[in-house]
Each structure stands twice: as structure tokens, then as C-alpha cells.
Amino acid sequence: MNGIARRVISSCFLVSIGGTSFAGELPPATQGQTVYVPVYSEVLYGNADNYGKPDKWQLSAMLSIRNTDPKNALTVRSIRYYDTAGTLIREYPAGNTVGPLATVEVFVEHKDKSGGSGANFLVVWEATKPINAPIIETVHTYFFGTRSVAFTSSGQPLHVEDR
């Protein structure tokens, strides 16, 4: 077999799951929110084995909090990571000030199996006056060997009495 015939074929899967806003629509300015962000730290795939369970891929996840306001900072009051059952796994350091057009990130390693397929972050942020709401999303990745997966999940603001 020559070198061309032995070429390794790499697969790549890229999906973007966006929000519902379209260009031209301006969401209202806000002074703070509690945002639910899905995390897929584990993805099931393939067919069930002899025990009735499909295979699993462990993914890394990066939470990204992007301040979209060009003039005003926001403060991240809390970042909590929950597992599939809704149990708090850990709380990340809070009080981060995110300057105008700046970003803060939190990373969950692919070897961290604590979240499961239905993990999530709850992010609470506030500002001193109404500003453009930040973009809060997770980027999920798996890059090993010839298999690659990358996709995003958008945060969803929640109605919460007490932040």
C-alpha cells in the first residue's frame, strides 16, 4: 500500500445551537440575571451493549461569560455547577468584574465525570445600571486521535425571585 492509500480519515462534528434573536432585534437592557447554561460533559452514542447501555464520550466544557456592553462592566456574583440529578457539585470563585467587551471563563476537564449528561451551570450576574445582557454559553469539545466533536450551548435567563 502506498502512502496515499494509507491516509487516515479524520471526522469532525461541529454544531451551533443558537438563541432565538435575529439581527436587528435589541433585547432590553437589564441590571442582572440568573442564567441556566446546559453542560454536556458526557454524551451517549451508538447502540446499547449487552447490559442495555450505550457508549459514552466524555467531553470537556468551557463556560464563557462575555460582556457585550461596550461601556459598562458587570459583576459575576456566583457560578454553580450541578450534576444530572440537580445536585450542586461545586461553586467557582465569585465576585469577578468583567469589563466592557471582556470575557471570563470556567473550564471542566473531559476526565471530570461528576456532571453527567444533564449537567448545568447557574450563573448570577449584576451591574450597577441596566446594560446589554452578556452572552453566556458553554463550548463542548473532544479532540483525540481521529475523532473530534465541538458544539456550543446557549444560556437561558431564568425568572428567579431572589438572586
N, C-alpha and C positions, 0 to 999 in steps of 0.2 A: 504494500500500500504506500503510495507516495504521500508527501507532506500535505498536499491539498485534500486528499481523501481522509486524512486523519483529523481534520478540523473539528474542534469542539464547538457545539452549538449551544449558545447561552440563551436562556429565557429571561425575559423581563416583563413584569406586570406592573403597570402604573395606572392608578385610578385616582381621580379627584372627585370627592363628594363635596360639592359646594353648597352654599346657602341659597336663600330664595331672593336675594336682592339683585336687581339689574342696574346697569349703568344708568345714571340719571336720577335714580331714586335716592333721596337723602334720608337716612334714618334719623329720628330725633336725637338731639344731644342728651346726654344723661350724666348724672353725677356719681353713678356707681351701679354695680350689678353683681349678682351671683350667677356664675356661668357653669353649666354642666358640659363636660367635654368627654366624649367616648374614647376609650383606650382599648385597642385590640392587641393585648400583649400575647395572646395565644389565638391562633386561627385554626379551626378544624378543616380538614380537607380529605379528599379521597373517599374510599369505600370503608365500611365498617369491617373490622378484623373479626377473628373468631370469638372475641369477647363482646362484640356488638358496638365497638368504639372506633371512630375514625382516627386517622393520623392527626398529629398536631404540629404546627410550626410555631416556634417561639419567636416573637418579633420584639425589636426594641421600639421604644416610643419616645418622641421628643415633644414635650408640651411647649408651645410657643405663644407668648403673650406679647402682641405687637401694638404699641400705642400708635394709633392712626391720627392723633391730633398733632398738627404742625406747630402749635404754640404752647400747649399745656401738658404738664406731667400728670401721671396717675400713680396711685399707691396700691400695690398688691397687699391686701390685708391677710389673706390666707390662701394656701394651696394644699388641698387634702386629696390623698389618693385612696380610692376604695376598691375592693375586690368585687367579683361577680355577685356575691351574696349581699353587697352593700355594707360590708364591714370595713371600718377605717383601717388601712394598712399603715400609713404614715402621713405625717404632716411635714411639709417643707418649710424652711425659714420664710417668715413673712416680713412685711414692712419695706419691701423693695420699692424704691421710687423708680418709675420707668419714665424717662424724659421724653420730650416731644420726638416722635418718629423713632423711638428706641424700642428695643426688644429684650425680654428676659426669657430664659429657657430653663426647663427641668428635664432631666433625662432618666429614663427607666431602661436598664440594660436588658438585652434579649434573654439572658440567663435568669432573670427575675421572674419566677413562675407564680408569684403571690397574687397577681391581679386576675389571671384567668381571662376567658373570652369576653367577659362583660365588665371589665374594669372601667373606672372613670375617675376623672378629676373634678373637684368642685373648686372653682376659683372665685374669690371675692375681691373686688377692686373698688376703689373710690377715688374721687377727685374733689378739689376744693370748689369747683364750679362745673356746670354742665359742659361736657366735651364730646368729641366724636368717640363712640364706643370702640374699644380695641378689637382687633381680630385675635381670637383665641382658638387655637386648633392644635391637634396632635398630628405629627408626621410619624408613620409607622414604617419600619424598614427591616429588611432581611437581605443581606448581601454575602453569600457564602458559596464558594465553588461556582458552578454554572447556573445557580438559581438566584433570582433577585425578585424582591417584592418591595414596592413602595406605594403608599397611599396616605391620604390625609382624612381627618375627621374634624368637622367644624363644631365649635362650641355653641350651646343653646342657652340664652339667658332664661333664668327662672323667676317666677313670681315668688318671692320669699318675704315673709313679714319682718323678720329680724336678720340683718346681715351680720 
